[in-house]
Amino acid sequence: MKKTFFLFMSIIVLLSCKNNGTNFEGGATNNATAVMEVSKAMSPQDMADRDGIDDDSKQKGKNSQSPNPTVDKTKQIIKDGSLSIKSQNLNESKKIIDSMVVKWNAYYEHDRFENNDNQSTFHLKIRIPSSNFESFLSALDNGTDEIIDKNIQARDVTEEYQDIQSRLSTKTEYLKRYRDLLSKAKTIKEILEIEEIIRNLQEEIDSFTGRLKYLSDQVTFSSIDIRLYQIKEYVFKPNPQDHFLERFKKSISTGWHSIREVFLVMISLWPFIILVGVIVFFVKRRRS
C-alpha cells in the first residue's frame, strides 16, 4: 500500500508539472519539492520501508541492466582443520611446528601448555594463509609424529559474501541520496525525519561492513587447531604421611573429640531418658 501511495503521488506530481508547461530543468526542482512534500506526509518508518523493504528486487532490476562492479564473483571458501598429534619428544615437535609457522607465514592465535602426571600437552591455534593451508597439513602428515585424529572442513560462503556486498552497495547509494535530500530540507520536521532514516541506514551499513570484514578474514586466513601431546611413563608416587608422633597426637585428639560428642548427644536426649525411666518404674511397680 505504501509503495502504491508513493507511485500514485509521483504520477500526480509529474502530470501536474507537465500540465503547467514546465521544462526538464524546472521540473527537476519542482519534483524535488514535491518529494519533500510527500516525505512530510510520511513517517520516518514509512520512508524507510519505502526505500529499504524492496532492496533485493531493486538491486535485481539494476543488475539486469548492468552488472554491479562492487560484487566479487570469486569463490569464498573458509577452511578449518583440527589435529591431535602424539609425540615422542614434545619439545622437538614443538620446535618443528614453530619453524613451519614461520615458513608458511602463519601465526599463533592461541598457544597454551598443560602439564600433569599423565601427559604434557600443547594446545595450539594457528592462523595460516589459505593458499598455504594444504601445504602445511601435508607437512604435518609427513612428519615423524603420529596423527591420532584429523578433521578438515571447508565452508562455501560465496553466496552470503556476495549478498552482503550487494546490500552494502545498495544501502550506500540510498545513504548518498538521503544526504543529498537532507541538504535540500527546509523545515525542522523534514530534517529530523531524514536524519532518522540516515541514522538507520548508517547502522545497517556498519553492520554489513563488520560482517564482510569478518568473512574476508576467515577466507584469507584458515584456522588449524592442534593438540600436541606426549604421554609420560607411570611413576609410583606414595602420598606423604606425617611422622608417628604427629599421628599419635592426632589419634588422641580424635578419640577425645568422639567422647565429647557422645556425651553432648546424651545430654541433648535427657527428656527421653527421663521418660523411659518413668515408664520402666511404673511397669515394674505394676508387676510387683
TORKOL-4160 file (C-alpha; in steps of 0.2 Angstrom, whole numbers, padded with zeros to 4 digits, m for minus):
288
<pt num="1" X="0000" Y="0000" Z="0000"/>
<pt num="2" X="0014" Y="0012" Z="0004"/>
<pt num="3" X="0023" Y="0009" Z="m0012"/>
<pt num="4" X="0007" Y="0011" Z="m0022"/>
<pt num="5" X="0003" Y="0028" Z="m0012"/>
<pt num="6" X="0020" Y="0034" Z="m0017"/>
<pt num="7" X="0019" Y="0029" Z="m0035"/>
<pt num="8" X="0002" Y="0037" Z="m0036"/>
<pt num="9" X="0008" Y="0054" Z="m0028"/>
<pt num="10" X="0023" Y="0054" Z="m0040"/>
<pt num="11" X="0012" Y="0052" Z="m0056"/>
<pt num="12" X="0001" Y="0066" Z="m0050"/>
<pt num="13" X="0016" Y="0077" Z="m0047"/>
<pt num="14" X="0023" Y="0073" Z="m0064"/>
<pt num="15" X="0006" Y="0076" Z="m0073"/>
<pt num="16" X="0004" Y="0092" Z="m0064"/>
<pt num="17" X="0022" Y="0098" Z="m0069"/>
<pt num="18" X="0018" Y="0093" Z="m0087"/>
<pt num="19" X="0001" Y="0102" Z="m0087"/>
<pt num="20" X="0010" Y="0118" Z="m0080"/>
<pt num="21" X="0021" Y="0118" Z="m0095"/>
<pt num="22" X="0037" Y="0115" Z="m0085"/>
<pt num="23" X="0053" Y="0111" Z="m0094"/>
<pt num="24" X="0065" Y="0097" Z="m0089"/>
<pt num="25" X="0076" Y="0109" Z="m0078"/>
<pt num="26" X="0062" Y="0117" Z="m0069"/>
<pt num="27" X="0053" Y="0100" Z="m0067"/>
<pt num="28" X="0068" Y="0093" Z="m0058"/>
<pt num="29" X="0067" Y="0107" Z="m0045"/>
<pt num="30" X="0048" Y="0105" Z="m0043"/>
<pt num="31" X="0050" Y="0086" Z="m0042"/>
<pt num="32" X="0062" Y="0088" Z="m0028"/>
<pt num="33" X="0050" Y="0100" Z="m0019"/>
<pt num="34" X="0036" Y="0088" Z="m0022"/>
<pt num="35" X="0046" Y="0073" Z="m0015"/>
<pt num="36" X="0049" Y="0084" Z="0001"/>
<pt num="37" X="0030" Y="0087" Z="0002"/>
<pt num="38" X="0026" Y="0068" Z="0001"/>
<pt num="39" X="0040" Y="0065" Z="0014"/>
<pt num="40" X="0032" Y="0077" Z="0026"/>
<pt num="41" X="0016" Y="0067" Z="0025"/>
<pt num="42" X="0025" Y="0051" Z="0029"/>
<pt num="43" X="0033" Y="0045" Z="0045"/>
<pt num="44" X="0052" Y="0040" Z="0046"/>
<pt num="45" X="0047" Y="0022" Z="0046"/>
<pt num="46" X="0036" Y="0024" Z="0031"/>
<pt num="47" X="0050" Y="0032" Z="0021"/>
<pt num="48" X="0062" Y="0018" Z="0027"/>
<pt num="49" X="0050" Y="0005" Z="0022"/>
<pt num="50" X="0048" Y="0014" Z="0005"/>
<pt num="51" X="0066" Y="0014" Z="0001"/>
<pt num="52" X="0073" Y="m0001" Z="0010"/>
<pt num="53" X="0060" Y="m0015" Z="0011"/>
<pt num="54" X="0062" Y="m0019" Z="m0008"/>
<pt num="55" X="0081" Y="m0018" Z="m0009"/>
<pt num="56" X="0083" Y="m0035" Z="m0016"/>
<pt num="57" X="0070" Y="m0033" Z="m0031"/>
<pt num="58" X="0078" Y="m0015" Z="m0035"/>
<pt num="59" X="0095" Y="m0022" Z="m0035"/>
<pt num="60" X="0090" Y="m0036" Z="m0046"/>
<pt num="61" X="0082" Y="m0024" Z="m0058"/>
<pt num="62" X="0098" Y="m0014" Z="m0058"/>
<pt num="63" X="0109" Y="m0029" Z="m0061"/>
<pt num="64" X="0098" Y="m0034" Z="m0076"/>
<pt num="65" X="0104" Y="m0018" Z="m0084"/>
<pt num="66" X="0122" Y="m0018" Z="m0080"/>
<pt num="67" X="0132" Y="m0029" Z="m0068"/>
<pt num="68" X="0137" Y="m0022" Z="m0051"/>
<pt num="69" X="0156" Y="m0019" Z="m0051"/>
<pt num="70" X="0157" Y="m0020" Z="m0032"/>
<pt num="71" X="0152" Y="m0038" Z="m0031"/>
<pt num="72" X="0166" Y="m0050" Z="m0030"/>
<pt num="73" X="0162" Y="m0065" Z="m0041"/>
<pt num="74" X="0176" Y="m0076" Z="m0035"/>
<pt num="75" X="0173" Y="m0091" Z="m0024"/>
<pt num="76" X="0174" Y="m0088" Z="m0005"/>
<pt num="77" X="0179" Y="m0103" Z="0005"/>
<pt num="78" X="0183" Y="m0104" Z="0023"/>
<pt num="79" X="0195" Y="m0119" Z="0028"/>
<pt num="80" X="0196" Y="m0125" Z="0045"/>
<pt num="81" X="0206" Y="m0140" Z="0052"/>
<pt num="82" X="0209" Y="m0149" Z="0069"/>
<pt num="83" X="0223" Y="m0162" Z="0073"/>
<pt num="84" X="0228" Y="m0172" Z="0088"/>
<pt num="85" X="0246" Y="m0177" Z="0087"/>
<pt num="86" X="0255" Y="m0189" Z="0098"/>
<pt num="87" X="0274" Y="m0185" Z="0100"/>
<pt num="88" X="0289" Y="m0195" Z="0107"/>
<pt num="89" X="0299" Y="m0179" Z="0110"/>
<pt num="90" X="0287" Y="m0165" Z="0114"/>
<pt num="91" X="0300" Y="m0151" Z="0114"/>
<pt num="92" X="0307" Y="m0156" Z="0097"/>
<pt num="93" X="0290" Y="m0157" Z="0089"/>
<pt num="94" X="0285" Y="m0140" Z="0096"/>
<pt num="95" X="0301" Y="m0133" Z="0088"/>
<pt num="96" X="0297" Y="m0141" Z="0071"/>
<pt num="97" X="0279" Y="m0133" Z="0071"/>
<pt num="98" X="0287" Y="m0116" Z="0076"/>
<pt num="99" X="0298" Y="m0117" Z="0061"/>
<pt num="100" X="0283" Y="m0122" Z="0050"/>
<pt num="101" X="0273" Y="m0107" Z="0056"/>
<pt num="102" X="0287" Y="m0096" Z="0051"/>
<pt num="103" X="0290" Y="m0104" Z="0034"/>
<pt num="104" X="0272" Y="m0103" Z="0029"/>
<pt num="105" X="0269" Y="m0085" Z="0035"/>
<pt num="106" X="0257" Y="m0091" Z="0049"/>
<pt num="107" X="0255" Y="m0086" Z="0067"/>
<pt num="108" X="0249" Y="m0092" Z="0083"/>
<pt num="109" X="0232" Y="m0085" Z="0089"/>
<pt num="110" X="0232" Y="m0096" Z="0104"/>
<pt num="111" X="0247" Y="m0106" Z="0112"/>
<pt num="112" X="0244" Y="m0115" Z="0129"/>
<pt num="113" X="0254" Y="m0128" Z="0138"/>
<pt num="114" X="0247" Y="m0140" Z="0151"/>
<pt num="115" X="0257" Y="m0152" Z="0161"/>
<pt num="116" X="0250" Y="m0166" Z="0173"/>
<pt num="117" X="0255" Y="m0183" Z="0180"/>
<pt num="118" X="0249" Y="m0192" Z="0164"/>
<pt num="119" X="0255" Y="m0181" Z="0150"/>
<pt num="120" X="0261" Y="m0165" Z="0144"/>
<pt num="121" X="0251" Y="m0155" Z="0131"/>
<pt num="122" X="0252" Y="m0140" Z="0119"/>
<pt num="123" X="0235" Y="m0133" Z="0114"/>
<pt num="124" X="0239" Y="m0123" Z="0098"/>
<pt num="125" X="0228" Y="m0112" Z="0087"/>
<pt num="126" X="0237" Y="m0107" Z="0071"/>
<pt num="127" X="0230" Y="m0095" Z="0058"/>
<pt num="128" X="0238" Y="m0098" Z="0041"/>
<pt num="129" X="0235" Y="m0090" Z="0023"/>
<pt num="130" X="0223" Y="m0101" Z="0014"/>
<pt num="131" X="0235" Y="m0103" Z="0000"/>
<pt num="132" X="0247" Y="m0112" Z="0012"/>
<pt num="133" X="0234" Y="m0122" Z="0021"/>
<pt num="134" X="0236" Y="m0139" Z="0011"/>
<pt num="135" X="0255" Y="m0137" Z="0011"/>
<pt num="136" X="0255" Y="m0135" Z="0030"/>
<pt num="137" X="0244" Y="m0150" Z="0033"/>
<pt num="138" X="0254" Y="m0161" Z="0021"/>
<pt num="139" X="0270" Y="m0157" Z="0030"/>
<pt num="140" X="0261" Y="m0162" Z="0047"/>
<pt num="141" X="0256" Y="m0179" Z="0038"/>
<pt num="142" X="0274" Y="m0182" Z="0033"/>
<pt num="143" X="0281" Y="m0179" Z="0049"/>
<pt num="144" X="0288" Y="m0192" Z="0062"/>
<pt num="145" X="0274" Y="m0189" Z="0075"/>
<pt num="146" X="0259" Y="m0200" Z="0075"/>
<pt num="147" X="0242" Y="m0191" Z="0070"/>
<pt num="148" X="0229" Y="m0198" Z="0081"/>
<pt num="149" X="0214" Y="m0188" Z="0075"/>
<pt num="150" X="0212" Y="m0177" Z="0060"/>
<pt num="151" X="0196" Y="m0166" Z="0054"/>
<pt num="152" X="0196" Y="m0154" Z="0040"/>
<pt num="153" X="0181" Y="m0143" Z="0035"/>
<pt num="154" X="0178" Y="m0132" Z="0020"/>
<pt num="155" X="0163" Y="m0120" Z="0020"/>
<pt num="156" X="0157" Y="m0111" Z="0005"/>
<pt num="157" X="0151" Y="m0093" Z="0010"/>
<pt num="158" X="0151" Y="m0086" Z="m0008"/>
<pt num="159" X="0133" Y="m0083" Z="m0008"/>
<pt num="160" X="0132" Y="m0074" Z="0009"/>
<pt num="161" X="0148" Y="m0064" Z="0004"/>
<pt num="162" X="0141" Y="m0058" Z="m0012"/>
<pt num="163" X="0124" Y="m0054" Z="m0004"/>
<pt num="164" X="0132" Y="m0043" Z="0009"/>
<pt num="165" X="0142" Y="m0034" Z="m0004"/>
<pt num="166" X="0126" Y="m0031" Z="m0015"/>
<pt num="167" X="0116" Y="m0025" Z="0000"/>
<pt num="168" X="0131" Y="m0014" Z="0006"/>
<pt num="169" X="0132" Y="m0006" Z="m0011"/>
<pt num="170" X="0113" Y="m0003" Z="m0011"/>
<pt num="171" X="0112" Y="0004" Z="0006"/>
<pt num="172" X="0127" Y="0016" Z="0002"/>
<pt num="173" X="0118" Y="0023" Z="m0013"/>
<pt num="174" X="0102" Y="0026" Z="m0003"/>
<pt num="175" X="0113" Y="0035" Z="0010"/>
<pt num="176" X="0120" Y="0046" Z="m0003"/>
<pt num="177" X="0103" Y="0050" Z="m0009"/>
<pt num="178" X="0096" Y="0054" Z="0008"/>
<pt num="179" X="0111" Y="0065" Z="0012"/>
<pt num="180" X="0108" Y="0075" Z="m0004"/>
<pt num="181" X="0089" Y="0076" Z="0001"/>
<pt num="182" X="0094" Y="0082" Z="0018"/>
<pt num="183" X="0104" Y="0097" Z="0011"/>
<pt num="184" X="0088" Y="0102" Z="0002"/>
<pt num="185" X="0076" Y="0101" Z="0018"/>
<pt num="186" X="0068" Y="0117" Z="0023"/>
<pt num="187" X="0059" Y="0113" Z="0039"/>
<pt num="188" X="0064" Y="0105" Z="0056"/>
<pt num="189" X="0052" Y="0091" Z="0053"/>
<pt num="190" X="0059" Y="0086" Z="0037"/>
<pt num="191" X="0077" Y="0087" Z="0044"/>
<pt num="192" X="0073" Y="0076" Z="0058"/>
<pt num="193" X="0064" Y="0063" Z="0048"/>
<pt num="194" X="0078" Y="0062" Z="0035"/>
<pt num="195" X="0091" Y="0061" Z="0049"/>
<pt num="196" X="0082" Y="0047" Z="0057"/>
<pt num="197" X="0082" Y="0037" Z="0041"/>
<pt num="198" X="0101" Y="0041" Z="0038"/>
<pt num="199" X="0105" Y="0035" Z="0056"/>
<pt num="200" X="0096" Y="0018" Z="0052"/>
<pt num="201" X="0105" Y="0017" Z="0035"/>
<pt num="202" X="0122" Y="0020" Z="0043"/>
<pt num="203" X="0119" Y="0007" Z="0057"/>
<pt num="204" X="0115" Y="m0006" Z="0043"/>
<pt num="205" X="0130" Y="m0001" Z="0033"/>
<pt num="206" X="0141" Y="m0003" Z="0049"/>
<pt num="207" X="0134" Y="m0020" Z="0052"/>
<pt num="208" X="0136" Y="m0026" Z="0034"/>
<pt num="209" X="0154" Y="m0019" Z="0034"/>
<pt num="210" X="0159" Y="m0028" Z="0050"/>
<pt num="211" X="0152" Y="m0044" Z="0044"/>
<pt num="212" X="0161" Y="m0043" Z="0027"/>
<pt num="213" X="0177" Y="m0039" Z="0036"/>
<pt num="214" X="0175" Y="m0055" Z="0047"/>
<pt num="215" X="0171" Y="m0066" Z="0032"/>
<pt num="216" X="0186" Y="m0059" Z="0022"/>
<pt num="217" X="0197" Y="m0063" Z="0037"/>
<pt num="218" X="0191" Y="m0080" Z="0039"/>
<pt num="219" X="0193" Y="m0083" Z="0020"/>
<pt num="220" X="0210" Y="m0076" Z="0019"/>
<pt num="221" X="0217" Y="m0085" Z="0034"/>
<pt num="222" X="0212" Y="m0103" Z="0038"/>
<pt num="223" X="0212" Y="m0110" Z="0056"/>
<pt num="224" X="0221" Y="m0125" Z="0062"/>
<pt num="225" X="0218" Y="m0132" Z="0080"/>
<pt num="226" X="0232" Y="m0144" Z="0085"/>
<pt num="227" X="0233" Y="m0154" Z="0101"/>
<pt num="228" X="0251" Y="m0159" Z="0103"/>
<pt num="229" X="0255" Y="m0171" Z="0117"/>
<pt num="230" X="0267" Y="m0183" Z="0125"/>
<pt num="231" X="0262" Y="m0197" Z="0137"/>
<pt num="232" X="0273" Y="m0199" Z="0152"/>
<pt num="233" X="0279" Y="m0215" Z="0159"/>
<pt num="234" X="0270" Y="m0221" Z="0175"/>
<pt num="235" X="0279" Y="m0217" Z="0191"/>
<pt num="236" X="0273" Y="m0223" Z="0208"/>
<pt num="237" X="0272" Y="m0208" Z="0220"/>
<pt num="238" X="0266" Y="m0213" Z="0238"/>
<pt num="239" X="0256" Y="m0200" Z="0247"/>
<pt num="240" X="0267" Y="m0191" Z="0260"/>
<pt num="241" X="0262" Y="m0196" Z="0278"/>
<pt num="242" X="0265" Y="m0187" Z="0295"/>
<pt num="243" X="0278" Y="m0194" Z="0307"/>
<pt num="244" X="0272" Y="m0206" Z="0321"/>
<pt num="245" X="0272" Y="m0193" Z="0335"/>
<pt num="246" X="0261" Y="m0182" Z="0324"/>
<pt num="247" X="0249" Y="m0196" Z="0320"/>
<pt num="248" X="0248" Y="m0201" Z="0339"/>
<pt num="249" X="0243" Y="m0184" Z="0344"/>
<pt num="250" X="0230" Y="m0184" Z="0330"/>
<pt num="251" X="0223" Y="m0200" Z="0336"/>
<pt num="252" X="0222" Y="m0194" Z="0355"/>
<pt num="253" X="0213" Y="m0178" Z="0349"/>
<pt num="254" X="0201" Y="m0188" Z="0338"/>
<pt num="255" X="0196" Y="m0200" Z="0352"/>
<pt num="256" X="0194" Y="m0186" Z="0365"/>
<pt num="257" X="0183" Y="m0177" Z="0352"/>
<pt num="258" X="0172" Y="m0193" Z="0350"/>
<pt num="259" X="0169" Y="m0195" Z="0369"/>
<pt num="260" X="0164" Y="m0177" Z="0370"/>
<pt num="261" X="0152" Y="m0178" Z="0355"/>
<pt num="262" X="0144" Y="m0194" Z="0363"/>
<pt num="263" X="0142" Y="m0185" Z="0380"/>
<pt num="264" X="0134" Y="m0170" Z="0372"/>
<pt num="265" X="0122" Y="m0181" Z="0362"/>
<pt num="266" X="0117" Y="m0190" Z="0378"/>
<pt num="267" X="0114" Y="m0173" Z="0387"/>
<pt num="268" X="0103" Y="m0167" Z="0372"/>
<pt num="269" X="0092" Y="m0183" Z="0375"/>
<pt num="270" X="0089" Y="m0180" Z="0393"/>
<pt num="271" X="0070" Y="m0178" Z="0391"/>
<pt num="272" X="0069" Y="m0195" Z="0383"/>
<pt num="273" X="0080" Y="m0203" Z="0396"/>
<pt num="274" X="0068" Y="m0197" Z="0410"/>
<pt num="275" X="0053" Y="m0203" Z="0400"/>
<pt num="276" X="0060" Y="m0220" Z="0398"/>
<pt num="277" X="0064" Y="m0221" Z="0417"/>
<pt num="278" X="0047" Y="m0216" Z="0422"/>
<pt num="279" X="0039" Y="m0229" Z="0411"/>
<pt num="280" X="0051" Y="m0243" Z="0417"/>
<pt num="281" X="0047" Y="m0238" Z="0435"/>
<pt num="282" X="0028" Y="m0240" Z="0433"/>
<pt num="283" X="0029" Y="m0256" Z="0424"/>
<pt num="284" X="0040" Y="m0264" Z="0437"/>
<pt num="285" X="0028" Y="m0257" Z="0451"/>
<pt num="286" X="0013" Y="m0264" Z="0442"/>
<pt num="287" X="0020" Y="m0281" Z="0440"/>
<pt num="288" X="0025" Y="m0282" Z="0459"/>
